[in-house]
Structures are given as structure tokens and as C-alpha cells.
Amino acid sequence: VKNSSVMFYDGSLKLSHKINERSKLTFSCYTSNDRFSLADDTTYYWRNLGGSLRYDNSLSDRLFSSISLTYGNYEYRLRDFDPATSFELKYSILYPSLKVDFQLDTQHKISFGFHNTWYEFHPGRLRPGSQLSNVRNVEMPSETSLESALYMSDGFDLSEKLYLEVGFRFSVFNRFG
């Protein structure tokens, strides 16, 4: 414990620009990084990175739209520094997406749209950490997939104190290899 260390940070940023009375553009991002190290042994790393760009628009007094492009990336790394067994193990997943959403406000609040997320999995890469290490170089093949969804919901007041919202979502997950 004497020579162990811990380091972490988080950061976020959000910028909004009102283009006109009916539309707004918003950019936001987030990052985090964590590192935990045992004395002269193993180091663990985690990292998250995310960002989004969203355009909101009032198409009429009752119909609103929102288009979002998002990006996400998560990864971890594990490292051992003992020369005879030293290694680095990595994993990551990348997941950008597109979402188009509409909302119609009448006596009912109707929402509908679609959402697509592309996934790029890098399930693991093991590499020796030194020339003396007995660890073999191993890399699992990357995989990609696409998740698509259509959705709709309807919300309305049943009484002055009771609101009901019902909806459905149809999702398809396609694996490409």
C-alpha cells in the first residue's frame, strides 16, 4: 500500500446556441479517466469519452423535432510490470449513434422517432510488457453491429392528478462480424 497510487478526474462541457426563436443547437461532452496502481505490481486504467450534438427545432406551435448525433467510447487497460510476467491487456467499445425524435403536443403528447447505434467492439488484446515476459501476444477479433429502433408513445391526462403514458419500441440488433 505504501507505493500504491490512485488518480482520477472527470470533466464536462456544454454549449448551447439559440439560432432563432424556433431552433437551438447544443454541444456537450464528457470525459473521465481513472488509474489505480498497486505498489510495483499492477496498474488498472478506465476511460470514458462521450459527446453529442443536438439540433432542436419547433416545426410549428405543436410539432417539435430533435436530431442528435452522439459519440461514446469506453476502454480499460490492465498492466503488470514484473519483467518475467509483464503484460498489457486492453479492451474498448466505440458506439456512435443517430436519433431523430418528434413530439406532437395536442390533448395528447405524442412522441415518435428512430434511433441507430453502431457498435465497434475490441474485446481484447494481450501483449507482453517486456522482452523478458513469458506472456504471448494474443488479439481477439473485433466485432461490429448496428442496433436500430423505431418508437412511439402517447401521454395524456386521465384526470387533474393522474397522467398516463403508453408506448412501444421495436428494436433490431444486427451483428456484422
Backbone as a printed PyTorch tensor [residue, N CA C, xyz], in Angstrom:
tensor([[[  0.8280,  -1.1970,   0.0000],
         [  0.0000,   0.0000,   0.0000],
         [  0.8690,   1.2570,   0.0000]],

        [[  2.0690,   1.1310,   0.5400],
         [  2.9480,   2.2820,   0.6750],
         [  3.2270,   2.9830,  -0.6560]],

        [[  3.5370,   2.2360,  -1.7120],
         [  3.8540,   2.8390,  -3.0070],
         [  2.7000,   2.7560,  -4.0010]],

        [[  1.5080,   2.5110,  -3.5300],
         [  0.3280,   2.4630,  -4.4000],
         [ -0.1040,   3.8900,  -4.7400]],

        [[ -0.8690,   4.0100,  -5.8210],
         [ -1.3450,   5.3410,  -6.1950],
         [ -2.7410,   5.2510,  -6.8050]],

        [[ -3.4610,   6.3440,  -6.6930],
         [ -4.8000,   6.4730,  -7.2600],
         [ -4.8800,   7.8480,  -7.9220]],

        [[ -5.4380,   7.8810,  -9.1390],
         [ -5.6270,   9.1350,  -9.8440],
         [ -6.9500,   9.0410, -10.5960]],

        [[ -7.7420,  10.0830, -10.5420],
         [ -8.9760,  10.1070, -11.3150],
         [ -9.3930,  11.5420, -11.5660]],

        [[-10.1140,  11.7220, -12.6640],
         [-10.6950,  13.0210, -12.9500],
         [-11.9140,  12.8330, -13.8370]],

        [[-12.7910,  13.8000, -13.8130],
         [-13.9680,  13.8780, -14.6660],
         [-14.0460,  15.3130, -15.1760]],

        [[-14.5420,  15.4650, -16.3940],
         [-14.7350,  16.8070, -16.9270],
         [-15.9090,  16.8250, -17.8810]],

        [[-16.6100,  17.9240, -17.9150],
         [-17.7500,  18.0460, -18.8290],
         [-17.8360,  19.4790, -19.3450]],

        [[-18.4840,  19.6000, -20.4780],
         [-18.6610,  20.8950, -21.1240],
         [-19.9890,  20.8620, -21.8650]],

        [[-20.7260,  21.9640, -21.8020],
         [-21.9780,  22.0730, -22.5510],
         [-22.0880,  23.4940, -23.0990]],

        [[-22.3470,  23.5660, -24.4040],
         [-22.5390,  24.8450, -25.0760],
         [-23.8670,  24.8100, -25.8140]],

        [[-24.6590,  25.8610, -25.6640],
         [-25.9280,  25.9650, -26.3800],
         [-25.9500,  27.2720, -27.1540]],

        [[-26.5010,  27.2060, -28.3430],
         [-26.6390,  28.4030, -29.1700],
         [-28.0760,  28.4820, -29.6750]],

        [[-28.7480,  29.5420, -29.3140],
         [-30.1040,  29.7780, -29.7970],
         [-29.9970,  30.4100, -31.1750]],

        [[-30.3120,  29.6310, -32.2060],
         [-30.1710,  30.0960, -33.5890],
         [-31.2120,  31.1530, -33.9000]],

        [[-32.4630,  30.8720, -33.5110],
         [-33.5550,  31.8310, -33.6550],
         [-34.6340,  31.4300, -32.6530]],

        [[-35.8090,  32.0200, -32.7510],
         [-36.8840,  31.7380, -31.7950],
         [-37.3680,  30.2920, -31.8570]],

        [[-37.1110,  29.5880, -32.9540],
         [-37.6460,  28.2420, -33.1430],
         [-36.5930,  27.1340, -33.1170]],

        [[-35.3140,  27.4750, -33.0310],
         [-34.3020,  26.4120, -33.0950],
         [-33.0950,  26.7130, -32.2040]],

        [[-32.4670,  25.5980, -31.7710],
         [-31.3260,  25.6840, -30.8640],
         [-30.3560,  24.5540, -31.1930]],

        [[-29.0680,  24.8210, -31.0640],
         [-28.0210,  23.8340, -31.2780],
         [-27.2600,  23.6740, -29.9600]],

        [[-27.0730,  22.4300, -29.5320],
         [-26.4010,  22.1590, -28.2620],
         [-25.2780,  21.1540, -28.4750]],

        [[-24.1140,  21.4650, -27.9410],
         [-22.9660,  20.5670, -27.9570],
         [-22.6110,  20.2470, -26.5130]],

        [[-22.3760,  18.9800, -26.2280],
         [-21.9250,  18.6040, -24.8890],
         [-20.9100,  17.4820, -24.9910]],

        [[-20.0080,  17.4390, -24.0220],
         [-19.0170,  16.3610, -23.9890],
         [-18.6650,  16.0440, -22.5350]],

        [[-18.1540,  14.8440, -22.3480],
         [-17.7970,  14.3520, -21.0200],
         [-16.5900,  13.4350, -21.1590]],

        [[-15.6940,  13.4960, -20.2160],
         [-14.5850,  12.5600, -20.1740],
         [-14.2800,  12.2080, -18.7210]],

        [[-13.8020,  11.0050, -18.5360],
         [-13.3370,  10.5870, -17.2180],
         [-12.1600,   9.6480, -17.4180]],

        [[-11.2840,   9.6530, -16.4610],
         [-10.1020,   8.8170, -16.5190],
         [ -9.7640,   8.3940, -15.0990]],

        [[ -9.6010,   7.1180, -14.8780],
         [ -9.2640,   6.5810, -13.5610],
         [ -8.0390,   5.6980, -13.6830]],

        [[ -7.1810,   5.7520, -12.6790],
         [ -5.9910,   4.9100, -12.6550],
         [ -5.7340,   4.4900, -11.2170]],

        [[ -5.5430,   3.1990, -11.0380],
         [ -5.2660,   2.6390,  -9.7260],
         [ -4.0520,   1.7360,  -9.8670]],

        [[ -3.0510,   1.9470,  -9.0320],
         [ -1.8180,   1.1830,  -9.1460],
         [ -1.4300,   0.6030,  -7.8040]],

        [[ -1.1780,  -0.7020,  -7.7910],
         [ -0.6310,  -1.3510,  -6.6080],
         [  0.8900,  -1.2110,  -6.6470]],

        [[  1.5120,  -1.1070,  -5.5170],
         [  2.9580,  -0.8890,  -5.4480],
         [  3.7190,  -1.9140,  -6.2740]],

        [[  4.4790,  -1.4320,  -7.2580],
         [  5.3660,  -2.2730,  -8.0730],
         [  4.6790,  -3.4980,  -8.6470]],

        [[  3.3870,  -3.4200,  -8.9370],
         [  2.6700,  -4.6070,  -9.3940],
         [  1.8210,  -4.2830, -10.6180]],

        [[  0.5460,  -4.0690, -10.4120],
         [ -0.4280,  -3.9610, -11.4910],
         [ -1.0540,  -2.5700, -11.4990]],

        [[ -1.3110,  -2.0620, -12.7050],
         [ -1.9880,  -0.7790, -12.8590],
         [ -3.2750,  -0.9940, -13.6480]],

        [[ -4.3620,  -0.4270, -13.1670],
         [ -5.6750,  -0.5210, -13.8040],
         [ -6.0490,   0.8690, -14.3170]],

        [[ -6.5050,   0.9330, -15.5760],
         [ -6.9410,   2.1940, -16.1830],
         [ -8.3780,   2.0230, -16.6830]],

        [[ -9.1910,   3.0640, -16.5280],
         [-10.5270,   3.1260, -17.1150],
         [-10.6570,   4.4940, -17.7610]],

        [[-11.3200,   4.5470, -18.9000],
         [-11.5260,   5.8380, -19.5590],
         [-12.8770,   5.8520, -20.2530]],

        [[-13.5940,   6.9400, -20.1090],
         [-14.8560,   7.1890, -20.8050],
         [-14.7310,   8.5030, -21.5610]],

        [[-15.3050,   8.5140, -22.7510],
         [-15.3450,   9.7330, -23.5310],
         [-16.6970,   9.7680, -24.2340]],

        [[-17.3990,  10.8610, -24.1270],
         [-18.7060,  10.9710, -24.7630],
         [-18.9420,  12.3770, -25.2690]],

        [[-19.7350,  12.4630, -26.3210],
         [-20.0600,  13.7740, -26.8530],
         [-21.3640,  13.7230, -27.6200]],

        [[-22.0200,  14.8580, -27.7350],
         [-23.2610,  14.9000, -28.5090],
         [-23.4410,  16.2760, -29.1360]],

        [[-24.1070,  16.2510, -30.2700],
         [-24.5220,  17.4640, -30.9630],
         [-26.0090,  17.3070, -31.2430]],

        [[-26.8090,  18.2250, -30.7250],
         [-28.2700,  18.1100, -30.8570],
         [-28.8450,  19.3960, -31.4340]],

        [[-29.7330,  19.2020, -32.3950],
         [-30.4450,  20.3150, -33.0200],
         [-31.9230,  20.1810, -32.6730]],

        [[-32.4570,  21.1700, -31.9650],
         [-33.8790,  21.2000, -31.5960],
         [-34.5690,  22.2570, -32.4420]],

        [[-35.7860,  21.9060, -32.9290],
         [-36.4910,  22.8140, -33.8160],
         [-37.9930,  22.7350, -33.5560]],

        [[-38.6320,  23.8800, -33.5000],
         [-40.0900,  23.9440, -33.4360],
         [-40.5940,  24.0570, -34.8620]],

        [[-41.1720,  22.9810, -35.3640],
         [-41.6700,  22.9780, -36.7340],
         [-42.9800,  23.7500, -36.8460]],

        [[-43.7430,  23.7630, -35.7600],
         [-44.9830,  24.5450, -35.6670],
         [-45.2390,  24.7860, -34.1870]],

        [[-46.3930,  25.3510, -33.8580],
         [-46.7100,  25.5940, -32.4500],
         [-46.9050,  24.2980, -31.6700]],

        [[-47.1820,  23.1940, -32.3790],
         [-47.4520,  21.9240, -31.6950],
         [-46.5040,  20.7820, -32.0720]],

        [[-45.6830,  20.9640, -33.1080],
         [-44.8000,  19.8880, -33.5590],
         [-43.3380,  20.3070, -33.3880]],

        [[-42.5860,  19.4840, -32.6570],
         [-41.1880,  19.7530, -32.3430],
         [-40.3250,  18.5890, -32.8240]],

        [[-39.0850,  18.8970, -33.2220],
         [-38.1620,  17.8390, -33.6270],
         [-36.8290,  18.0210, -32.9190]],

        [[-36.1230,  16.9130, -32.8100],
         [-34.7970,  16.9140, -32.2070],
         [-33.9560,  15.8830, -32.9540]],

        [[-32.7910,  16.2990, -33.4230],
         [-31.8620,  15.4020, -34.1100],
         [-30.5760,  15.3960, -33.3010]],

        [[-30.1310,  14.1940, -32.9100],
         [-28.9340,  14.0660, -32.0770],
         [-27.9160,  13.1430, -32.7240]],

        [[-26.6820,  13.5910, -32.7750],
         [-25.5390,  12.7670, -33.1300],
         [-24.7140,  12.6010, -31.8590]],

        [[-24.4380,  11.3760, -31.4700],
         [-23.6760,  11.1580, -30.2430],
         [-22.4860,  10.2430, -30.5170]],

        [[-21.5180,  10.3290, -29.6410],
         [-20.3120,   9.5250, -29.7300],
         [-19.9860,   9.0440, -28.3230]],

        [[-19.6610,   7.7660, -28.2070],
         [-19.2350,   7.2300, -26.9350],
         [-18.0680,   6.2820, -27.1140]],

        [[-17.1630,   6.2750, -26.1580],
         [-16.0210,   5.3840, -26.1960],
         [-15.6600,   5.0250, -24.7590]],

        [[-15.5570,   3.7280, -24.4900],
         [-15.1370,   3.2330, -23.1780],
         [-13.9610,   2.2980, -23.3940]],

        [[-12.9820,   2.3790, -22.5430],
         [-11.8740,   1.4400, -22.6380],
         [-11.2730,   1.2050, -21.2550]],

        [[-10.6820,   0.0290, -21.1380],
         [ -9.8860,  -0.2290, -19.9430],
         [ -8.5850,  -0.8920, -20.3620]],

        [[ -7.6260,  -0.7400, -19.4670],
         [ -6.3050,  -1.3070, -19.6800],
         [ -5.8090,  -1.8470, -18.3560]],

        [[ -5.1480,  -2.9540, -18.4210],
         [ -4.5570,  -3.5780, -17.2390],
         [ -3.0980,  -3.8410, -17.5690]],

        [[ -2.1840,  -3.3870, -16.7110],
         [ -0.7560,  -3.5640, -16.9590],
         [ -0.0740,  -4.1510, -15.7370]],

        [[  0.8270,  -5.0840, -16.0080],
         [  1.6580,  -5.6750, -14.9580],
         [  3.1090,  -5.3910, -15.3370]],

        [[  3.9330,  -5.0240, -14.3540],
         [  5.2870,  -4.5610, -14.6440],
         [  6.3910,  -5.5270, -14.2270]],

        [[  6.0620,  -6.6700, -13.6500],
         [  7.0800,  -7.6610, -13.3020],
         [  7.7270,  -8.1380, -14.6030]],

        [[  9.0380,  -7.9580, -14.8090],
         [  9.6600,  -8.2700, -16.1060],
         [  9.3780,  -9.6890, -16.6170]],

        [[  9.2960, -10.6730, -15.7500],
         [  9.0880, -12.0560, -16.1970],
         [  7.6520, -12.3130, -16.6540]],

        [[  6.7040, -11.5650, -16.1280],
         [  5.2830, -11.7960, -16.4610],
         [  4.5870, -10.5210, -16.9350]],

        [[  5.3300,  -9.4950, -17.2540],
         [  4.7180,  -8.2100, -17.5960],
         [  3.8120,  -8.3400, -18.8260]],

        [[  2.7110,  -7.5810, -18.7840],
         [  1.7550,  -7.6150, -19.8890],
         [  0.9480,  -6.3300, -19.9140]],

        [[  0.2640,  -6.1340, -21.0430],
         [ -0.7390,  -5.0890, -21.1670],
         [ -1.9630,  -5.7200, -21.8100]],

        [[ -3.1080,  -5.5980, -21.1560],
         [ -4.3810,  -6.1160, -21.6450],
         [ -5.2860,  -4.9230, -21.9040]],

        [[ -5.8670,  -4.8440, -23.1180],
         [ -6.7300,  -3.7160, -23.4910],
         [ -8.0800,  -4.2130, -23.9970]],

        [[ -9.1050,  -3.4160, -23.7500],
         [-10.4650,  -3.6510, -24.2360],
         [-11.0590,  -2.2840, -24.5360]],

        [[-11.8920,  -2.2050, -25.5920],
         [-12.5850,  -0.9380, -25.8330],
         [-13.8680,  -1.1860, -26.6230]],

        [[-14.7700,  -0.2300, -26.5130],
         [-16.0160,  -0.2440, -27.2850],
         [-16.3040,   1.1890, -27.7310]],

        [[-16.6260,   1.3270, -28.9940],
         [-16.9740,   2.6020, -29.6100],
         [-18.4370,   2.5240, -30.0220]],

        [[-19.2310,   3.5520, -29.7290],
         [-20.6640,   3.4820, -30.0330],
         [-21.2570,   4.8460, -30.4220]],

        [[-21.0430,   5.2640, -31.6680],
         [-21.7210,   6.4730, -32.1540],
         [-23.1860,   6.1790, -32.4760]],

        [[-24.0280,   7.2000, -32.4140],
         [-25.4460,   6.9760, -32.7110],
         [-26.0990,   8.2180, -33.3180]],

        [[-27.2480,   7.9590, -33.9170],
         [-28.0950,   8.9990, -34.5010],
         [-29.5080,   8.7730, -33.9920]],

        [[-30.1250,   9.8400, -33.5110],
         [-31.5050,   9.7530, -33.0260],
         [-32.2970,  10.9230, -33.6070]],

        [[-33.4520,  10.6040, -34.1810],
         [-34.3650,  11.6240, -34.7020],
         [-35.6790,  11.4520, -33.9520]],

        [[-36.1100,  12.5040, -33.2970],
         [-37.2690,  12.4250, -32.4110],
         [-38.2390,  13.5520, -32.7520]],

        [[-39.5230,  13.2240, -32.7170],
         [-40.5780,  14.2110, -32.9400],
         [-41.5360,  14.1760, -31.7590]],

        [[-42.1170,  15.3230, -31.4540],
         [-43.1030,  15.4030, -30.3890],
         [-44.2550,  16.2840, -30.8550]],

        [[-45.4550,  15.7450, -30.7570],
         [-46.6690,  16.4560, -31.1340],
         [-47.4710,  16.7260, -29.8670]],

        [[-47.6800,  17.9900, -29.5590],
         [-48.4230,  18.3770, -28.3550],
         [-49.8340,  18.8020, -28.7370]],

        [[-50.7880,  17.9740, -28.3830],
         [-52.2140,  18.2910, -28.5260],
         [-52.8160,  17.9800, -27.1640]],

        [[-54.0490,  17.4850, -27.1200],
         [-54.5610,  16.9960, -25.8390],
         [-53.7530,  15.7760, -25.4140]],

        [[-53.1320,  15.1310, -26.3810],
         [-52.2110,  14.0310, -26.1320],
         [-50.7980,  14.5250, -26.4290]],

        [[-49.8290,  13.9850, -25.7270],
         [-48.4240,  14.2900, -26.0000],
         [-47.8510,  13.0630, -26.7120]],

        [[-47.7120,  13.1480, -28.0280],
         [-47.2800,  12.0150, -28.8460],
         [-45.8130,  12.2050, -29.2320]],

        [[-45.0030,  11.1950, -28.9310],
         [-43.5850,  11.1990, -29.2960],
         [-43.3170,  10.0170, -30.2060]],

        [[-42.4790,  10.2260, -31.2180],
         [-42.1170,   9.1300, -32.1160],
         [-40.7780,   9.4490, -32.7770]],

        [[-40.1180,   8.4040, -33.2560],
         [-38.8490,   8.6190, -33.9330],
         [-38.0860,   7.3280, -34.1440]],

        [[-36.8130,   7.4790, -34.4620],
         [-35.9540,   6.3150, -34.6310],
         [-34.5810,   6.6010, -34.0350]],

        [[-33.8550,   5.5150, -33.7760],
         [-32.5600,   5.5880, -33.1130],
         [-31.6620,   4.4970, -33.6870]],

        [[-30.4610,   4.8490, -34.1280],
         [-29.4790,   3.8880, -34.6310],
         [-28.1860,   4.0420, -33.8440]],

        [[-27.6290,   2.9300, -33.4020],
         [-26.3350,   2.9340, -32.7290],
         [-25.4300,   1.9090, -33.3870]],

        [[-24.2540,   2.3530, -33.7870],
         [-23.2260,   1.4920, -34.3610],
         [-22.2870,   1.0890, -33.2270]],

        [[-21.9830,  -0.1900, -33.1110],
         [-21.0780,  -0.6710, -32.0740],
         [-19.8210,  -1.2540, -32.7180]],

        [[-18.7010,  -0.8840, -32.1830],
         [-17.4270,  -1.4450, -32.6010],
         [-16.7370,  -1.9760, -31.3470]],

        [[-16.7540,  -3.2970, -31.1880],
         [-16.1780,  -3.9500, -30.0140],
         [-14.7450,  -4.3780, -30.3140]],

        [[-13.8590,  -4.0620, -29.4310],
         [-12.4890,  -4.5750, -29.4690],
         [-12.3250,  -5.3710, -28.1770]],

        [[-12.6710,  -6.6820, -28.2090],
         [-12.8420,  -7.4610, -26.9850],
         [-11.5710,  -7.8030, -26.2260]],

        [[-10.4300,  -7.6090, -26.8080],
         [ -9.2350,  -7.8560, -26.0150],
         [ -7.9780,  -8.0020, -26.8290]],

        [[ -6.9290,  -7.4110, -26.3030],
         [ -5.6000,  -7.5500, -26.8890],
         [ -4.6260,  -7.6990, -25.7300]],

        [[ -3.8980,  -8.7900, -25.7310],
         [ -2.9070,  -9.0730, -24.7000],
         [ -1.5320,  -9.0240, -25.3470]],

        [[ -0.6470,  -8.2290, -24.7730],
         [  0.7060,  -8.0940, -25.3070],
         [  1.7130,  -8.2090, -24.1700]],

        [[  2.8780,  -8.7790, -24.4700],
         [  3.9260,  -8.8040, -23.4380],
         [  4.3760,  -7.3850, -23.1230]],

        [[  4.7090,  -7.1450, -21.8700],
         [  5.1260,  -5.8030, -21.4500],
         [  6.6180,  -5.5750, -21.5210]],

        [[  7.3920,  -6.6430, -21.7600],
         [  8.8410,  -6.5130, -21.9030],
         [  9.3580,  -7.6800, -22.7370]],

        [[ 10.6000,  -7.5840, -23.1500],
         [ 11.1960,  -8.6740, -23.9300],
         [ 11.4340,  -9.9200, -23.0810]],

        [[ 11.4800,  -9.7710, -21.7710],
         [ 11.6980, -10.9070, -20.8670],
         [ 10.3970, -11.6170, -20.4880]],

        [[  9.2640, -11.0240, -20.7980],
         [  7.9700, -11.5540, -20.3800],
         [  7.6570, -12.8930, -21.0630]],

        [[  7.0430, -13.7890, -20.2910],
         [  6.6080, -15.0770, -20.8450],
         [  5.1900, -15.0070, -21.4210]],

        [[  4.5960, -13.8300, -21.4880],
         [  3.2370, -13.6530, -21.9960],
         [  3.2630, -13.6620, -23.5250]],

        [[  2.3330, -14.3800, -24.1060],
         [  2.1990, -14.4350, -25.5710],
         [  1.3150, -13.2860, -26.0680]],

        [[  1.5650, -12.8820, -27.2830],
         [  0.7670, -11.8530, -27.9310],
         [ -0.5350, -12.4950, -28.4420]],

        [[ -1.6860, -12.0400, -27.9390],
         [ -2.9860, -12.5880, -28.3240],
         [ -3.9290, -11.4170, -28.5970]],

        [[ -4.6550, -11.4990, -29.7180],
         [ -5.6460, -10.4580, -30.0130],
         [ -6.9310, -11.1160, -30.4840]],

        [[ -8.0130, -10.8220, -29.7890],
         [ -9.3210, -11.3260, -30.1990],
         [ -9.8330, -10.4530, -31.3390]],

        [[-10.5290, -11.0550, -32.3110],
         [-11.0060, -10.2570, -33.4480],
         [-12.0660,  -9.2350, -33.0270]],

        [[-12.0230,  -8.0910, -33.6780],
         [-13.0170,  -7.0390, -33.4240],
         [-14.3680,  -7.4700, -33.9860]],

        [[-15.4210,  -6.9140, -33.4280],
         [-16.7850,  -7.1990, -33.8800],
         [-17.5260,  -5.8880, -34.0590]],

        [[-18.4420,  -5.8640, -35.0240],
         [-19.2560,  -4.6780, -35.2640],
         [-20.7290,  -5.0700, -35.3310]],

        [[-21.5790,  -4.1190, -34.9870],
         [-23.0140,  -4.3800, -35.0460],
         [-23.7610,  -3.0540, -35.1460]],

        [[-25.0200,  -3.1550, -35.5020],
         [-25.8890,  -1.9930, -35.6140],
         [-27.1930,  -2.3020, -34.8900]],

        [[-27.5700,  -1.4270, -33.9860],
         [-28.8580,  -1.5340, -33.2940],
         [-29.7530,  -0.4190, -33.8190]],

        [[-30.9250,  -0.7900, -34.3120],
         [-31.8730,   0.1860, -34.8540],
         [-33.2010,   0.0510, -34.1220]],

        [[-33.8750,   1.1650, -33.9420],
         [-35.1460,   1.1330, -33.2210],
         [-36.1070,   2.1850, -33.7690]],

        [[-37.3880,   1.8250, -33.7900],
         [-38.4960,   2.7500, -34.0320],
         [-39.3100,   2.7930, -32.7500]],

        [[-39.8130,   3.9500, -32.3990],
         [-40.5730,   4.0410, -31.1510],
         [-41.6740,   5.0800, -31.2700]],

        [[-42.6490,   4.9200, -30.3880],
         [-43.7730,   5.8470, -30.3240],
         [-44.3760,   5.7720, -28.9310]],

        [[-44.8290,   6.9080, -28.4280],
         [-45.5320,   6.9210, -27.1420],
         [-46.6410,   7.9710, -27.1910]],

        [[-47.6060,   7.7670, -26.3310],
         [-48.7450,   8.6790, -26.2220],
         [-48.9860,   8.9180, -24.7440]],

        [[-49.0150,  10.1710, -24.3590],
         [-49.2750,  10.5270, -22.9720],
         [-50.4460,  11.4900, -22.8830]],

        [[-51.2370,  11.3100, -21.8480],
         [-52.3950,  12.1950, -21.6830],
         [-52.8620,  12.1700, -20.2330]],

        [[-53.6020,  13.2050, -19.8710],
         [-54.1490,  13.3150, -18.5260],
         [-55.4260,  12.5010, -18.4150]],

        [[-55.4530,  11.6000, -17.4590],
         [-56.6850,  10.8670, -17.1480],
         [-57.5690,  11.6980, -16.2350]],

        [[-56.9400,  12.4840, -15.3980],
         [-57.6460,  13.4090, -14.5130],
         [-56.6780,  14.5390, -14.1820]],

        [[-57.0830,  15.4150, -13.3040],
         [-56.2380,  16.5360, -12.9190],
         [-54.9530,  16.0770, -12.2330]],

        [[-54.9820,  14.9140, -11.5600],
         [-53.8350,  14.4340, -10.8070],
         [-53.2130,  13.1550, -11.3680]],

        [[-53.7310,  12.6590, -12.4730],
         [-53.2550,  11.3820, -12.9930],
         [-52.9280,  11.4850, -14.4810]],

        [[-51.6950,  11.1520, -14.8260],
         [-51.2000,  11.2070, -16.2030],
         [-50.8050,   9.7930, -16.6130]],

        [[-51.1440,   9.4060, -17.8250],
         [-50.8160,   8.0800, -18.3360],
         [-50.0000,   8.2200, -19.6120]],

        [[-48.9210,   7.4540, -19.7030],
         [-48.1200,   7.4120, -20.9230],
         [-47.8980,   5.9530, -21.2910]],

        [[-48.2070,   5.6240, -22.5370],
         [-48.0110,   4.2650, -23.0450],
         [-47.2180,   4.3670, -24.3440]],

        [[-46.4900,   3.3030, -24.6480],
         [-45.7030,   3.3550, -25.8560],
         [-45.1550,   1.9970, -26.2320]],

        [[-44.4530,   1.9690, -27.3440],
         [-43.7940,   0.7460, -27.7860],
         [-42.4680,   1.1260, -28.4240]],

        [[-41.5980,   0.1530, -28.4840],
         [-40.2910,   0.2960, -29.1180],
         [-40.0000,  -1.0070, -29.8420]],

        [[-39.6860,  -0.9020, -31.1070],
         [-39.3110,  -2.0670, -31.9060],
         [-37.8250,  -1.9470, -32.2200]],

        [[-37.0200,  -2.9020, -31.7380],
         [-35.5750,  -2.8500, -31.9040],
         [-35.0730,  -4.0540, -32.6870]],

        [[-34.0330,  -3.8320, -33.4550],
         [-33.3540,  -4.8940, -34.2110],
         [-31.8690,  -4.7330, -33.9620]],

        [[-31.2080,  -5.8480, -33.6600],
         [-29.7660,  -5.8510, -33.4350],
         [-29.1220,  -6.7170, -34.5200]],

        [[-28.3010,  -6.0960, -35.3580],
         [-27.6390,  -6.8080, -36.4620],
         [-26.1460,  -6.9030, -36.1790]],

        [[-25.6430,  -8.1270, -36.1510],
         [-24.2140,  -8.3590, -35.9560],
         [-23.5610,  -8.5650, -37.3120]],

        [[-22.4850,  -7.8290, -37.5590],
         [-21.8130,  -7.9180, -38.8580],
         [-20.5130,  -8.7000, -38.7960]],

        [[-20.0250,  -8.9830, -37.6520],
         [-18.7930,  -9.7770, -37.5360],
         [-17.7560,  -9.0900, -36.7270]]])
